[in-house]
Amino acid sequence: MMRHLFIIALLSSLLLGCQQSPRKQYYLLNATPHADQSVAVTQSVGLGPIEVADYLQRSQLIVNSDANSLQVSDNAYWGEPLPKGITRVLAMNLMNHQPTRAVELFPWRSDSTPAISIRIQIHDLQIIDGYAVINASWKLMDNLAKKTVAQHHHINKRPCESTARDIAAAYSTLLAELGNEINQALVSKGK
């Protein structure tokens, strides 16, 4: 009888030990720092739609094993859906560049369509061979004239370790650099 109790206790402890999985870790993209200023908004631009590659539409962080394969993280997760994080960070970066600028997120109401909007496609945002890489296209649209006033294909990379913390920081930096490029186009157009 004692032997059966011992075996049951041993099996129970093994099962309980197997049920505990590693704790999930959550990561966010961050905008560039800004000066604490309270200023009146004098201009508004629209941001969106922003299209993000399908393979990035997951809650877990992804690292490329090589050019043609992906590795999904076991316990590193985005704290928000990645497309929403990209939109949030780009909007904040654009406002931080120009404190008098308000950014309206797509979709906007038909009676309050901004005169200028930015459309973005994120084709790739990945870690490969020790680099974080972004491949994106953007268009600056004159919504009143219904025409493209500027567009660019943006490719950039920076060294990055394959830890989740480093990936989130590298992606944040790449998005800041994309925001810088878009901001320069807005400034050159007087927006």
C-alpha positions in Angstrom: 0.0 0.0 0.0 2.8 2.4 0.9 4.5 1.6 -2.3 1.3 2.5 -4.3 1.1 5.8 -2.5 4.7 6.5 -3.2 4.2 5.9 -6.9 1.1 8.0 -7.0 2.9 10.9 -5.3 5.8 10.6 -7.6 3.7 10.6 -10.7 1.6 13.5 -9.4 4.8 15.6 -8.8 6.1 14.8 -12.3 2.8 15.8 -13.9 2.7 19.1 -11.9 6.3 19.8 -13.0 5.5 19.2 -16.6 2.5 21.6 -16.5 4.5 24.7 -15.8 5.6 26.3 -19.0 8.0 29.2 -19.4 6.6 32.6 -18.5 5.5 34.6 -21.6 7.5 37.8 -22.2 5.9 40.8 -23.9 7.6 43.5 -26.0 6.6 46.8 -27.5 7.8 49.0 -30.3 8.7 52.5 -29.0 8.7 55.9 -30.6 11.6 58.3 -30.5 11.7 60.5 -27.4 10.1 63.9 -27.6 10.4 67.2 -25.7 7.5 67.8 -23.3 5.7 70.6 -25.1 2.2 71.8 -25.2 1.6 73.5 -28.5 -1.5 74.3 -30.6 -2.0 71.9 -33.5 -1.9 73.9 -36.8 -1.9 71.1 -39.3 -3.2 67.6 -39.7 -2.1 64.7 -41.8 -3.6 61.3 -42.3 -1.8 58.1 -41.7 -3.0 55.0 -43.4 -3.9 52.6 -44.6 -0.8 50.8 -43.4 -0.4 47.3 -44.9 1.8 44.8 -43.1 3.0 41.5 -44.7 0.9 38.6 -43.7 3.7 36.6 -42.1 4.0 39.5 -39.5 0.4 39.2 -38.5 1.0 37.1 -35.4 1.4 37.7 -31.7 4.8 36.0 -31.4 8.1 37.4 -32.5 9.5 35.9 -35.6 13.2 35.4 -36.5 14.4 34.2 -39.9 16.5 31.0 -39.7 17.8 31.9 -43.2 16.5 33.8 -46.2 13.6 31.3 -46.8 12.5 30.1 -43.4 11.0 31.5 -40.2 11.3 30.6 -36.6 8.5 31.5 -34.2 9.5 32.4 -30.7 8.2 30.1 -28.0 7.6 32.7 -25.2 8.3 36.2 -26.7 5.1 38.0 -27.7 4.2 41.4 -29.0 2.3 43.4 -26.3 -0.1 44.5 -29.1 -0.8 43.3 -32.6 2.3 44.3 -34.6 0.4 46.2 -37.3 -1.2 48.4 -34.6 2.2 48.9 -32.9 3.7 50.0 -36.2 0.9 52.5 -36.8 1.1 53.8 -33.2 4.9 54.3 -33.4 4.9 55.9 -36.8 2.1 58.3 -35.8 4.0 59.3 -32.6 7.3 59.7 -34.5 5.6 62.0 -37.1 4.0 64.2 -34.3 7.3 64.3 -32.4 9.1 65.7 -35.4 6.6 68.5 -35.7 4.8 69.2 -32.5 2.2 71.4 -34.3 1.2 68.4 -36.5 -1.8 66.1 -35.6 -1.9 62.7 -37.2 -5.3 61.2 -38.0 -5.4 57.4 -38.3 -7.1 55.7 -41.2 -10.0 55.1 -41.6 -11.3 58.6 -41.2 -14.8 60.0 -41.7 -15.6 61.1 -45.2 -16.5 64.6 -43.9 -13.1 65.0 -42.2 -10.7 63.5 -44.7 -7.2 65.1 -44.2 -5.8 67.1 -47.1 -2.6 65.1 -47.1 -2.2 61.4 -46.1 0.5 58.8 -46.0 0.0 55.3 -47.2 2.5 52.6 -46.2 3.3 49.0 -47.1 5.6 47.1 -44.9 6.9 44.3 -47.2 9.5 42.9 -44.8 10.5 43.5 -41.2 12.8 40.7 -40.2 16.0 39.6 -38.6 18.4 37.8 -40.8 22.2 37.2 -40.6 22.5 39.4 -37.6 20.7 42.4 -39.0 17.2 43.9 -38.5 15.9 44.7 -42.0 12.9 46.8 -43.1 11.6 46.9 -46.7 8.7 49.4 -47.1 7.0 51.6 -49.7 5.2 54.8 -48.9 3.2 57.4 -50.7 2.3 60.9 -49.8 -1.2 61.6 -51.1 -3.0 64.8 -51.9 -6.5 63.7 -51.0 -8.1 66.8 -52.4 -6.5 66.5 -55.9 -6.5 62.7 -55.6 -2.9 62.3 -56.6 0.4 61.0 -55.3 2.8 63.9 -54.5 5.8 61.9 -53.3 6.6 58.2 -53.0 9.7 56.2 -52.1 10.8 52.6 -51.6 12.6 52.5 -48.2 15.1 49.7 -47.5 17.3 49.9 -44.4 19.1 47.6 -42.0 21.0 47.7 -38.7 23.0 45.2 -36.6 20.8 43.3 -34.2 21.2 40.3 -31.8 18.4 37.8 -32.0 17.0 38.4 -28.5 13.5 39.6 -28.3 14.5 42.8 -26.5 17.1 43.6 -29.2 14.6 42.9 -32.0 12.0 45.2 -30.5 14.6 48.0 -30.1 16.0 47.5 -33.6 12.5 47.5 -35.2 11.7 50.7 -33.3 14.9 52.3 -34.7 14.1 51.2 -38.2 10.5 52.7 -37.9 12.0 55.9 -36.5 14.3 56.1 -39.6 11.3 55.5 -41.9 9.4 58.2 -40.0 12.4 60.6 -40.5 12.2 60.0 -44.3 8.5 60.6 -44.4 8.8 63.7 -42.2 11.4 65.2 -44.6 8.9 64.7 -47.5 6.1 66.4 -45.5 8.4 69.3 -44.6 9.5 69.7 -48.2 5.8 69.9 -49.2 5.0 72.4 -46.5 3.1 70.0 -44.3 
